[in-house]
């Protein structure tokens, strides 16, 4: 691995930071992303970094894409917005780019990369969170396509989406080989969407249920081929578990910067807060978590770019980043004390936004299971 960034990579990072700061200033109110926000994300490159250039994307590999998302996460104080953009890209646009037909790519990718369309990932079900082999949503073959029936219980971007990438059981006797992936316009007949959930964090990313009631999906909107759903989902999860979590690296980086600035200026008992070992060591712990997680994430992306088997490095990376983000956000609240607890600081929001990172894209326990299997246990 080469630990230096090229001139082009450095310039791309700095330009992304600048454009993100211009589009999403620190005092921007936290709110559900509007169309103008999605278009701004598209101009920044956050919605198409790894998509093919011929379809409006940046054509970047996993490592360069992660660096873009990290820059957005460091500069945009609304982590829910960063998460919404990343879920749109990695869980929805990437499967279309890698497994969609030429027509699907032409129809959807330019719209998704630009932000003119919003995508929602309709995978999770009440009885099937991390177990993708037991989906209750069914896909019954019909003349010219399939009919979908069932409910997806937690769809990020779902209430705002223009298009959904979803998975259903097309052959109940074949386990994970009986799952099929589909691209479904959100306004298709038989697609019913709930109002957005109230949730702990990531408030800018609207989430809700999606119900399919005799929803006909033409055969040309199948991703890959019938029975490839599990493979397609795991491919998208590789991108999501690696590159999406680069946004949390950016968040952790920003928290350290804010804590260092506060500790230098704040005085207690006639001394700067930074002079108290209990405070300075806590900041060092935050830095150690960041740099350790960053190295793991960059290595996972490097392995993906080489075409290697990245299951273990991706699992370790996701585990380190998510657990580290929660611990560091909690440390930041403690360092800033009452100011960190108040909503106006944005620090308490960082903690709330960090907590779900240990749940989505496979819980921390699932990552440990994946790592254990890779180790032969």
Secondary structure as GFF3:
##gff-version 3
##sequence-region A 1 377
A	DSSP	alpha_helix	7	23	.	.	.	ID=ss1
A	DSSP	alpha_helix	35	44	.	.	.	ID=ss2
A	DSSP	three_ten_helix	53	55	.	.	.	ID=ss3
A	DSSP	alpha_helix	62	75	.	.	.	ID=ss4
A	DSSP	alpha_helix	79	86	.	.	.	ID=ss5
A	DSSP	pi_helix	87	93	.	.	.	ID=ss6
A	DSSP	alpha_helix	94	99	.	.	.	ID=ss7
A	DSSP	alpha_helix	102	104	.	.	.	ID=ss8
A	DSSP	pi_helix	105	109	.	.	.	ID=ss9
A	DSSP	alpha_helix	110	114	.	.	.	ID=ss10
A	DSSP	beta_strand	119	124	.	.	.	ID=ss11
A	DSSP	beta_strand	138	142	.	.	.	ID=ss12
A	DSSP	beta_strand	145	156	.	.	.	ID=ss13
A	DSSP	three_ten_helix	158	160	.	.	.	ID=ss14
A	DSSP	beta_strand	163	169	.	.	.	ID=ss15
A	DSSP	three_ten_helix	175	178	.	.	.	ID=ss16
A	DSSP	beta_strand	179	185	.	.	.	ID=ss17
A	DSSP	beta_strand	191	193	.	.	.	ID=ss18
A	DSSP	beta_strand	207	218	.	.	.	ID=ss19
A	DSSP	three_ten_helix	219	221	.	.	.	ID=ss20
A	DSSP	beta_strand	222	223	.	.	.	ID=ss21
A	DSSP	alpha_helix	229	239	.	.	.	ID=ss22
A	DSSP	pi_helix	240	244	.	.	.	ID=ss23
A	DSSP	alpha_helix	246	265	.	.	.	ID=ss24
A	DSSP	beta_strand	267	268	.	.	.	ID=ss25
A	DSSP	beta_strand	271	272	.	.	.	ID=ss26
A	DSSP	three_ten_helix	273	275	.	.	.	ID=ss27
A	DSSP	alpha_helix	277	306	.	.	.	ID=ss28
A	DSSP	alpha_helix	311	336	.	.	.	ID=ss29
A	DSSP	alpha_helix	338	341	.	.	.	ID=ss30
A	DSSP	three_ten_helix	343	345	.	.	.	ID=ss31
A	DSSP	alpha_helix	347	355	.	.	.	ID=ss32
A	DSSP	three_ten_helix	356	358	.	.	.	ID=ss33
A	DSSP	alpha_helix	364	374	.	.	.	ID=ss34
###
